[in-house]
Amino acid sequence: MTTAPTIETQRLRLRAHVSSDFDAYADVFASERAGYMGQLKRRQAWFSFCSDVAQWSLFGHGAWGVETLEDGKFVGQVALLKPDHFPELELGWMMTAAGEGKGYAFEAAQMARDYAYAELGRDTLVSYIDPKNARSIALATRLGALRDDTAARPDGETLDETVVYRHPEASALMDGGMEAYA
């Protein structure tokens, strides 16, 4: 696969990133909203954005731009990423200020997780989260993920820097959540 497939949820469209997404992406990473992910200057954000997009052609998974079906507004990103320094495939998310607090991250992450299981044949996924990021931990937990202190972390990071949340195995979700691919 060379580009992200388009997937629709009840309220959202997960689609390949377009160049016009970059300004909002860079704004998020330049703001305090990126405090738990690491703030990036615009140039660094460009390299990150391109890496997220390129993983589709390199590995068959990567980042989706998330937009609302109602008005086509870009509200964030959900991704299945495994850059070289990640020991496992990660389910990650990032919302713009306009996309925050509406359940979009949950809806998009749930669909990305289900896609990884049904279309990519994955058995499990992880989310790497700063232990002080209570909102992301709450979202991972809402998705059914459990903290896994035995899992490897990116570049040997410690528990003080990164906690790993392991998402339920695909077989545990067969009776709920994967109906879009049945």
BALOBA-1460 file (C-alpha; in Angstrom, 3 decimals):
// residues 182
<rec num="1" residu="m" x="0.000" y="0.000" z="0.000"/>
<rec num="2" residu="t" x="1.432" y="3.375" z="-0.931"/>
<rec num="3" residu="t" x="-1.110" y="5.684" z="0.669"/>
<rec num="4" residu="a" x="-3.541" y="5.614" z="3.545"/>
<rec num="5" residu="p" x="-6.914" y="4.042" z="2.807"/>
<rec num="6" residu="t" x="-9.980" y="6.185" z="3.419"/>
<rec num="7" residu="i" x="-12.184" y="4.965" z="6.252"/>
<rec num="8" residu="e" x="-15.345" y="6.609" z="7.531"/>
<rec num="9" residu="t" x="-16.815" y="6.417" z="10.994"/>
<rec num="10" residu="q" x="-20.164" y="7.817" z="12.042"/>
<rec num="11" residu="r" x="-18.770" y="11.363" z="12.230"/>
<rec num="12" residu="l" x="-15.247" y="11.245" z="10.824"/>
<rec num="13" residu="r" x="-13.206" y="10.474" z="7.757"/>
<rec num="14" residu="l" x="-9.745" y="8.969" z="8.190"/>
<rec num="15" residu="r" x="-7.873" y="9.761" z="4.990"/>
<rec num="16" residu="a" x="-4.412" y="10.262" z="3.578"/>
<rec num="17" residu="h" x="-2.806" y="13.467" z="4.778"/>
<rec num="18" residu="v" x="-2.825" y="16.374" z="2.344"/>
<rec num="19" residu="s" x="-0.325" y="19.209" z="2.313"/>
<rec num="20" residu="s" x="-2.858" y="21.635" z="3.791"/>
<rec num="21" residu="d" x="-2.923" y="19.518" z="7.000"/>
<rec num="22" residu="f" x="0.634" y="20.513" z="7.763"/>
<rec num="23" residu="d" x="-0.049" y="23.998" z="9.141"/>
<rec num="24" residu="a" x="-2.428" y="22.649" z="11.802"/>
<rec num="25" residu="y" x="-0.049" y="19.727" z="12.510"/>
<rec num="26" residu="a" x="2.885" y="22.115" z="12.977"/>
<rec num="27" residu="d" x="0.753" y="24.405" z="15.148"/>
<rec num="28" residu="v" x="-0.093" y="21.530" z="17.491"/>
<rec num="29" residu="f" x="3.544" y="20.509" z="17.815"/>
<rec num="30" residu="a" x="4.649" y="24.111" z="18.396"/>
<rec num="31" residu="s" x="2.089" y="24.625" z="21.159"/>
<rec num="32" residu="e" x="1.916" y="23.559" z="24.768"/>
<rec num="33" residu="r" x="-0.571" y="20.897" z="23.589"/>
<rec num="34" residu="a" x="2.504" y="18.914" z="22.475"/>
<rec num="35" residu="g" x="4.094" y="19.046" z="25.900"/>
<rec num="36" residu="y" x="3.761" y="15.302" z="26.431"/>
<rec num="37" residu="m" x="4.901" y="14.425" z="22.899"/>
<rec num="38" residu="g" x="7.685" y="16.985" z="22.692"/>
<rec num="39" residu="q" x="7.322" y="20.414" z="21.204"/>
<rec num="40" residu="l" x="8.803" y="20.785" z="17.734"/>
<rec num="41" residu="k" x="9.913" y="23.745" z="15.686"/>
<rec num="42" residu="r" x="8.232" y="23.984" z="12.292"/>
<rec num="43" residu="r" x="11.205" y="22.390" z="10.508"/>
<rec num="44" residu="q" x="11.233" y="19.428" z="12.907"/>
<rec num="45" residu="a" x="7.454" y="19.111" z="12.576"/>
<rec num="46" residu="w" x="7.883" y="18.888" z="8.800"/>
<rec num="47" residu="f" x="10.238" y="15.923" z="9.155"/>
<rec num="48" residu="s" x="7.835" y="14.244" z="11.595"/>
<rec num="49" residu="f" x="4.843" y="14.862" z="9.308"/>
<rec num="50" residu="c" x="6.686" y="13.420" z="6.298"/>
<rec num="51" residu="s" x="7.780" y="10.389" z="8.320"/>
<rec num="52" residu="d" x="4.204" y="9.732" z="9.427"/>
<rec num="53" residu="v" x="2.962" y="9.950" z="5.820"/>
<rec num="54" residu="a" x="5.848" y="7.948" z="4.302"/>
<rec num="55" residu="q" x="5.291" y="4.931" z="6.534"/>
<rec num="56" residu="w" x="2.348" y="3.952" z="4.314"/>
<rec num="57" residu="s" x="4.569" y="3.414" z="1.273"/>
<rec num="58" residu="l" x="7.474" y="2.001" z="3.283"/>
<rec num="59" residu="f" x="5.629" y="-0.358" z="5.626"/>
<rec num="60" residu="g" x="1.930" y="-0.504" z="4.711"/>
<rec num="61" residu="h" x="0.826" y="1.476" z="7.766"/>
<rec num="62" residu="g" x="1.130" y="5.088" z="8.846"/>
<rec num="63" residu="a" x="-0.850" y="8.183" z="9.761"/>
<rec num="64" residu="w" x="-4.293" y="9.304" z="8.734"/>
<rec num="65" residu="g" x="-5.521" y="12.861" z="8.704"/>
<rec num="66" residu="v" x="-8.820" y="13.010" z="10.597"/>
<rec num="67" residu="e" x="-11.555" y="15.291" z="9.313"/>
<rec num="68" residu="t" x="-15.193" y="15.743" z="10.215"/>
<rec num="69" residu="l" x="-17.781" y="14.425" z="7.770"/>
<rec num="70" residu="e" x="-20.011" y="17.393" z="8.531"/>
<rec num="71" residu="d" x="-17.708" y="20.087" z="7.167"/>
<rec num="72" residu="g" x="-14.443" y="18.400" z="6.117"/>
<rec num="73" residu="k" x="-12.480" y="20.263" z="8.789"/>
<rec num="74" residu="f" x="-9.113" y="18.737" z="9.737"/>
<rec num="75" residu="v" x="-9.252" y="17.923" z="13.463"/>
<rec num="76" residu="g" x="-6.191" y="15.755" z="14.056"/>
<rec num="77" residu="q" x="-4.279" y="12.614" z="13.304"/>
<rec num="78" residu="v" x="-4.553" y="8.961" z="14.231"/>
<rec num="79" residu="a" x="-1.751" y="6.612" z="13.293"/>
<rec num="80" residu="l" x="-0.301" y="3.145" z="13.242"/>
<rec num="81" residu="l" x="3.403" y="3.922" z="13.409"/>
<rec num="82" residu="k" x="6.622" y="2.017" z="13.859"/>
<rec num="83" residu="p" x="9.601" y="4.239" z="13.231"/>
<rec num="84" residu="d" x="12.973" y="2.603" z="13.667"/>
<rec num="85" residu="h" x="13.211" y="3.431" z="17.386"/>
<rec num="86" residu="f" x="9.799" y="1.888" z="18.299"/>
<rec num="87" residu="p" x="9.975" y="-1.764" z="19.358"/>
<rec num="88" residu="e" x="6.321" y="-2.396" z="18.414"/>
<rec num="89" residu="l" x="3.608" y="-0.945" z="16.199"/>
<rec num="90" residu="e" x="2.016" y="1.959" z="18.032"/>
<rec num="91" residu="l" x="-1.533" y="3.244" z="17.903"/>
<rec num="92" residu="g" x="-1.186" y="6.979" z="18.414"/>
<rec num="93" residu="w" x="-3.417" y="10.041" z="18.252"/>
<rec num="94" residu="m" x="-3.177" y="13.800" z="18.273"/>
<rec num="95" residu="m" x="-6.042" y="16.288" z="18.090"/>
<rec num="96" residu="t" x="-6.113" y="19.978" z="17.281"/>
<rec num="97" residu="a" x="-7.723" y="22.317" z="19.802"/>
<rec num="98" residu="a" x="-10.880" y="22.334" z="17.627"/>
<rec num="99" residu="g" x="-11.003" y="18.519" z="17.688"/>
<rec num="100" residu="e" x="-10.529" y="18.151" z="21.429"/>
<rec num="101" residu="g" x="-13.291" y="17.106" z="23.827"/>
<rec num="102" residu="k" x="-15.731" y="15.729" z="21.244"/>
<rec num="103" residu="g" x="-14.837" y="12.036" z="21.339"/>
<rec num="104" residu="y" x="-13.081" y="12.255" z="17.966"/>
<rec num="105" residu="a" x="-9.823" y="10.766" z="19.250"/>
<rec num="106" residu="f" x="-11.660" y="7.728" z="20.639"/>
<rec num="107" residu="e" x="-13.707" y="7.244" z="17.468"/>
<rec num="108" residu="a" x="-10.680" y="7.553" z="15.165"/>
<rec num="109" residu="a" x="-8.374" y="5.444" z="17.354"/>
<rec num="110" residu="q" x="-10.954" y="2.683" z="17.657"/>
<rec num="111" residu="m" x="-11.282" y="2.530" z="13.857"/>
<rec num="112" residu="a" x="-7.502" y="2.575" z="13.353"/>
<rec num="113" residu="r" x="-7.100" y="-0.222" z="15.903"/>
<rec num="114" residu="d" x="-9.786" y="-2.293" z="14.224"/>
<rec num="115" residu="y" x="-8.156" y="-1.682" z="10.832"/>
<rec num="116" residu="a" x="-4.805" y="-2.911" z="12.177"/>
<rec num="117" residu="y" x="-6.414" y="-6.120" z="13.367"/>
<rec num="118" residu="a" x="-8.756" y="-6.848" z="10.456"/>
<rec num="119" residu="e" x="-6.740" y="-5.538" z="7.508"/>
<rec num="120" residu="l" x="-3.120" y="-5.756" z="8.644"/>
<rec num="121" residu="g" x="-3.502" y="-8.998" z="10.586"/>
<rec num="122" residu="r" x="-2.018" y="-7.589" z="13.780"/>
<rec num="123" residu="d" x="-2.735" y="-9.352" z="17.058"/>
<rec num="124" residu="t" x="-1.954" y="-6.482" z="19.407"/>
<rec num="125" residu="l" x="-0.867" y="-2.856" z="19.432"/>
<rec num="126" residu="v" x="0.704" y="-0.588" z="22.004"/>
<rec num="127" residu="s" x="0.463" y="3.095" z="22.802"/>
<rec num="128" residu="y" x="3.556" y="4.842" z="24.158"/>
<rec num="129" residu="i" x="2.415" y="7.547" z="26.579"/>
<rec num="130" residu="d" x="4.104" y="10.029" z="28.897"/>
<rec num="131" residu="p" x="3.109" y="8.872" z="32.418"/>
<rec num="132" residu="k" x="1.928" y="12.413" z="33.245"/>
<rec num="133" residu="n" x="-0.457" y="12.522" z="30.257"/>
<rec num="134" residu="a" x="-3.662" y="11.639" z="32.095"/>
<rec num="135" residu="r" x="-5.915" y="12.356" z="29.095"/>
<rec num="136" residu="s" x="-4.080" y="9.948" z="26.777"/>
<rec num="137" residu="i" x="-3.941" y="7.318" z="29.504"/>
<rec num="138" residu="a" x="-7.697" y="7.713" z="29.983"/>
<rec num="139" residu="l" x="-8.262" y="7.313" z="26.237"/>
<rec num="140" residu="a" x="-6.048" y="4.215" z="26.033"/>
<rec num="141" residu="t" x="-7.936" y="2.736" z="28.981"/>
<rec num="142" residu="r" x="-11.285" y="3.579" z="27.369"/>
<rec num="143" residu="l" x="-10.064" y="1.706" z="24.278"/>
<rec num="144" residu="g" x="-9.485" y="-1.337" z="26.505"/>
<rec num="145" residu="a" x="-5.701" y="-1.038" z="26.760"/>
<rec num="146" residu="l" x="-3.900" y="-2.123" z="29.920"/>
<rec num="147" residu="r" x="-0.594" y="-0.860" z="31.242"/>
<rec num="148" residu="d" x="2.239" y="-3.257" z="30.376"/>
<rec num="149" residu="d" x="5.344" y="-2.485" z="32.414"/>
<rec num="150" residu="t" x="7.174" y="-5.487" z="30.905"/>
<rec num="151" residu="a" x="6.987" y="-4.140" z="27.342"/>
<rec num="152" residu="a" x="10.013" y="-2.581" z="25.679"/>
<rec num="153" residu="r" x="9.980" y="1.185" z="25.310"/>
<rec num="154" residu="p" x="11.287" y="3.348" z="22.475"/>
<rec num="155" residu="d" x="15.062" y="3.765" z="22.612"/>
<rec num="156" residu="g" x="15.212" y="2.215" z="26.095"/>
<rec num="157" residu="e" x="13.214" y="4.993" z="27.744"/>
<rec num="158" residu="t" x="12.380" y="4.469" z="31.412"/>
<rec num="159" residu="l" x="9.015" y="4.187" z="33.162"/>
<rec num="160" residu="d" x="9.496" y="7.799" z="34.252"/>
<rec num="161" residu="e" x="9.523" y="8.842" z="30.578"/>
<rec num="162" residu="t" x="7.145" y="6.436" z="28.854"/>
<rec num="163" residu="v" x="4.510" y="3.947" z="29.917"/>
<rec num="164" residu="v" x="3.231" y="1.320" z="27.512"/>
<rec num="165" residu="y" x="-0.452" y="0.550" z="27.183"/>
<rec num="166" residu="r" x="-1.195" y="-2.706" z="25.378"/>
<rec num="167" residu="h" x="-4.440" y="-2.825" z="23.444"/>
<rec num="168" residu="p" x="-6.609" y="-5.941" z="23.661"/>
<rec num="169" residu="e" x="-5.842" y="-8.798" z="21.346"/>
<rec num="170" residu="a" x="-7.889" y="-8.857" z="18.158"/>
<rec num="171" residu="s" x="-9.708" y="-12.016" z="19.242"/>
<rec num="172" residu="a" x="-11.023" y="-10.202" z="22.335"/>
<rec num="173" residu="l" x="-12.751" y="-7.659" z="20.094"/>
<rec num="174" residu="m" x="-14.431" y="-9.980" z="17.618"/>
<rec num="175" residu="d" x="-17.804" y="-9.581" z="19.317"/>
<rec num="176" residu="g" x="-17.672" y="-5.813" z="19.441"/>
<rec num="177" residu="g" x="-15.984" y="-3.049" z="17.525"/>
<rec num="178" residu="m" x="-14.844" y="-4.773" z="14.354"/>
<rec num="179" residu="e" x="-18.188" y="-4.932" z="12.581"/>
<rec num="180" residu="a" x="-16.971" y="-2.501" z="9.899"/>
<rec num="181" residu="y" x="-14.682" y="-5.256" z="8.578"/>
<rec num="182" residu="a" x="-16.925" y="-8.295" z="9.059"/>
